[in-house]
Amino acid sequence: MSDCYLGSCLCGSVKYSVTGFSDQVANCHCSMCRKFHGAAYGTLVGVQGLKWLSGTELIKEFVAPNETIRTFCSNCGSSLGFRVNGAALENIELAISTFDVDIPVTVDAQIYTDYKANWCELQSGLPTFAEGRKG
């Protein structure tokens, strides 16, 4: 039996569960993540076994100029996640801040740091990539 990790938007209308996580979790400092999350960076993780439990009718998307898709709750505006153009909703990288329970992940990189806010200090000890991850 696999573990189940629950998450939701700020208003609680959109709820989901996942059964697993990617081993890559990055703090993304690109300007789109900063604006989308309203923070110094967005922290996203790929997931396995995603099930939308409620509120799918409230899920809306914004297609950015670079054709990445930002997904959010149309009721409360919570940033739910990110995916590349053409990827199905089930292949979303979820914002780890939307989980309602502790999740077994560790941030392992800082990406797109060439675009970080001047007032944000990078975390020492984490690999840093000016753009996306290498390789």
C-alpha positions in Angstrom: 0.0 0.0 0.0 1.4 3.4 -1.0 1.3 6.6 1.0 -1.2 9.3 0.0 -0.3 12.9 0.4 -3.1 15.5 0.3 -3.1 19.1 -0.9 -5.4 22.0 -1.6 -5.7 25.6 -2.6 -6.1 28.4 -0.1 -10.0 28.3 -0.1 -10.0 24.5 0.0 -12.2 24.1 -3.1 -9.5 22.4 -5.2 -8.2 19.3 -3.5 -5.8 16.6 -4.7 -3.9 13.6 -3.6 -0.6 12.1 -4.9 1.2 8.9 -4.1 4.8 9.8 -5.0 7.3 12.5 -5.9 10.1 13.2 -8.3 13.6 13.2 -6.7 14.2 16.7 -8.2 12.8 19.6 -6.3 14.1 23.1 -7.1 13.6 26.6 -6.0 12.9 28.4 -9.3 13.9 32.1 -9.4 12.6 32.9 -12.9 10.5 36.1 -13.1 7.4 34.1 -14.1 7.6 31.9 -11.0 8.3 34.9 -8.8 5.2 36.7 -10.1 3.0 33.6 -10.2 3.8 32.7 -6.6 4.1 36.2 -5.3 7.3 35.2 -3.6 11.1 35.3 -4.1 10.9 31.9 -5.9 8.5 29.1 -6.6 9.3 25.6 -5.3 7.8 22.8 -7.5 7.9 19.1 -7.6 6.8 16.5 -10.1 4.3 13.9 -8.7 3.0 10.5 -9.3 -0.5 9.1 -8.8 -2.2 12.5 -9.0 -5.9 12.5 -8.4 -8.0 15.6 -8.4 -10.5 15.1 -5.5 -12.6 18.2 -5.9 -12.8 21.6 -7.5 -11.6 20.7 -11.0 -14.2 23.1 -12.4 -12.3 25.9 -10.7 -8.9 25.0 -12.1 -7.9 27.7 -14.6 -4.7 28.1 -16.7 -2.5 30.9 -17.9 -0.3 30.2 -20.9 2.8 32.4 -20.6 4.6 34.0 -23.5 7.1 31.1 -23.5 4.1 28.7 -23.7 4.5 27.2 -20.2 1.2 26.7 -18.4 0.5 28.1 -15.0 -2.4 26.5 -13.2 -4.4 28.2 -10.4 -7.7 28.1 -8.5 -10.1 30.6 -10.1 -11.9 31.1 -6.7 -9.0 32.1 -4.4 -6.1 32.5 -6.9 -3.8 30.0 -5.3 -0.9 29.0 -7.5 -1.2 25.3 -8.0 1.5 24.4 -10.4 3.4 24.5 -13.7 3.7 22.4 -16.8 5.3 22.6 -20.2 3.3 23.2 -23.3 1.5 20.1 -24.4 1.7 18.2 -21.1 -1.5 16.8 -19.6 -2.8 18.2 -16.4 -1.8 15.0 -14.7 1.9 15.8 -15.5 1.8 19.1 -13.5 4.6 20.0 -11.2 2.8 21.0 -8.1 3.7 24.0 -5.8 5.0 22.2 -2.7 3.4 24.9 -0.6 -0.1 23.7 -1.5 0.4 20.3 0.3 -1.6 20.1 3.5 0.7 17.4 5.0 4.4 17.0 5.4 5.9 15.5 2.2 9.1 13.5 1.9 11.0 15.8 -0.4 14.2 17.9 -0.1 15.0 20.9 -2.2 18.1 19.9 -4.2 18.8 22.9 -6.5 18.2 26.6 -7.2 17.4 27.2 -10.8 17.2 30.3 -13.1 19.2 32.2 -10.6 20.3 34.8 -13.2 16.7 36.2 -12.8 16.5 36.2 -9.0 15.3 39.2 -7.1 18.1 41.5 -6.0 16.8 41.4 -2.4 16.8 37.5 -2.3 19.8 35.7 -0.9 20.5 32.2 -2.4 20.8 29.3 0.0 24.3 28.2 0.6 25.0 24.6 0.1 22.5 24.1 -2.7 23.6 23.6 -6.3 22.9 26.8 -8.3 22.1 27.0 -12.0 22.0 30.2 -13.9 19.3 28.8 -16.2 17.6 25.3 -15.9 19.4 22.2 -14.6 22.3 20.9 -16.7 21.9 17.7 -18.7 
